[in-house]
Amino acid sequence: MTWTWRLRLRSQTLTCVLCLCRHSSCWQFPFPQKTKTKTKTKTKTKRVLNSDSVDSTLSRCPSDLIALSLFLWSGQRHDQFQDFDRMVPVLRRLTHRYKTVQAIILQLENIGCRFTNPKSFLLLLRIYWRSGMHSMLFDAYHHMEAYGFVPNTFARNLIMDVLFRIRQPYLALRVFQHTHPPNFFTFNIALLHLSKLNDVTHVNYILRLMLRMGYYPNALTFHMLLNAFCNTNALLEAYQLLGLMITLGIKFSVSVWTILIHKYCKLGRLDVATNLLHNMAQTGCSPNVVTYTTLIKAFMESNMVNDAFHLLNIMLSAGQIPDLILCNVLIHCLSKVGRYQDAIRAFLILSEHNIKPDSYTFSSFLSTICLSRMFYLLPELVLACRHTDADLVFCNTLLSSFLKAGLPSLAVGFYNHMIDEGFAPDKYSFAGLLSGLCAAGRIDEAVNVYRGVVMSYCDTDAHIHTVITSELLKAGKYQKASSVFRLAVMKKYPLDNVAYAVGICALLRGGRTQEACTLYDQMKDNGLKPNVHTCNMMLLTFCKEEDLQRMKQMLQEMIDSRIELSDRNFFNLCKFPWRSDTYLSALNLLVEMRDLGLLSAKALHSLSFDRHVEGVQAKYEHYVEANTERNLVLDSSSSEDLSDVPASVC
């Protein structure tokens, strides 16, 4: 370093020191004053330092190095005036410029800042910890040891906290074991992080060690520990922790009661959860909206709607006002149990209490409209949600609602609007677009879009292949649906058992029974189990073609896989002449299906195996003739089994 640069640094340091000394509101020195009398009175003036003086001086320093050196100098003498947040950008700039802690220390030493006190390193560690510069924190920690200083408990606590934050819990626990002596913060940091990780084993060990050394967790730590025990179903440890809280005189907060109630609701023990609510009120702790929401949701999901409304009335009578989450829970759960009018009233509660609905609220209410078939409410809902920050889930739900309302062109237009607004479509968005194009009669466009999606996304979900095939089936394009699905099989796209079911349905509708059988065998070879739709479709086709051997084989497969026989196939089988040996063996298979519970209540009511075979045949021939709907059973175009497959994926 040249003498001119050293002189410049010294002059800058002197300027800042003088600035610090002459700040009259910060320091009080006995500056000489002119007096009229000849006698000079010497008075002692105590130097006073406050946080404003340090902040003002640091903000006026022309160099980050000088500012950091002054901060370290003042920090060694006055802990109470340390504003670490002010030094975070300073140290960031220095780190960006000099790259390493060693280079920063050398620059500080060049301007006279000596690291002869371990407190300077502790200050550096704390600044790096607050700034989130974890790698530099480790570097400063190692340089502290290189300078001959032994890191104290405070430094080790910072290292352990950072190791937990960067997801290195085992290294953090090693630091914990080598921290001597540990203080309250050592235990508290470890317990808080381990609670977030639900590591109950290490939590128990550290908690016992903490209590043995005379330290006790605070209320926040107790809350985190209880939450971890409940998340891992460690109810015994949770009860022991509650006993410790009672012994220490720590009052149960609303959060603690809510955690316990939520846990028993998840376990299905609503009786225990209700008793906890009563005990909570008896101890003088009033439940809040979160507590009531937890129980109301559990009652709704258990189909105990009246109990849920009773609890809601108790909450309202206690002066509690429903919040957005509770209203969302009510709309969603009431729709699932078919209480659509009550779901609409829950939606209106929001406007009564001036609560702004969110995207989840509108998505739940859209489901209510679709389930109740009250599509006349759809325009009003679209108008109401125009100022809401919509997410992709809501857009996909609205897209599906347009399709269910019989508005495919509007669905396609809304998809284009989604793209214009910057949404990145997912598989449900593409599925809605394909369904809308097919329903609008734009078949070729739908196939082109499908091919574009498959070519653009290598990991196309099986749902996309299922949707395009089922939509082509519903449009009556059996041959095109078969060709699309055969291409998906040939290209080895990811296909599940539902996709295969729709593909087999397309082949059967196109009259390609042998290809359907081949595809059925290929599905089983790929490790996919046929579902109830697939087996009943195949059996229906074999009944139509009177392929007795395949009928018997399919019945046996359904018995082995415990797949229920559809009513239509049952009545078809009962029509045939049971005198032949093949049909008698098929009848025995029906008896076995009855014993295994694979027949519906309607079939069991009609079936009587204690009669002669001739009587059974005569009985069901008369039954089928008496029902015109059943007479169409062998017509694949009117089969409910074939229609259920594409309908099940919508």
Secondary structure by P-SEA (a helix, b strand, c coil): ccaaaaaaaaaaaaaaaaaaaacccccccccbbbbcccbbbbbbbbbbbcaaaaaaaaaacccaaaaaaaaaaaaaccccccccccaaaaaaaaaaacccaaaaaaaaaaaccccccaaaaaaaaaaaaaacaaaaaaaaaaaaaaacccccaaaaaaaaaaaaaacaaaaaaaaaaacccccaaaaaaaaaaaaaacaaaaaaaaaaaaaaacccccaaaaaaaaaaaaaacaaaaaaaaaaaaaaacccccaaaaaaaaaaaaaacaaaaaaaaaaaaaaacccccaaaaaaaaaaaaaacaaaaaaaaaaaaaaacccccaaaaaaaaaaaaaacaaaaaaaaaaccccccccccaaaaaaaaaaaaaaccccaaaaaaaaaccccccaaaaaaaaaaaaaaccaaaaaaaaaaaaaacccccaaaaaaaaaaaaaacaaaaaaaaaaaaaaacccccaaaaaaaaaaaaaacaaaaaaaaaaaaaaacccccaaaaaaaaaaaaaacaaaaaaaaaaaaaaacccccaaaaaaaaaaaaaacaaaaaaaaaaaaaaacccccaaaaaaaaacccccaaaaaaaaaaaaaaaaccccaaaaaaccccccaaaaaaaaaaaaaacccccccccccccaaaaaaaaaac
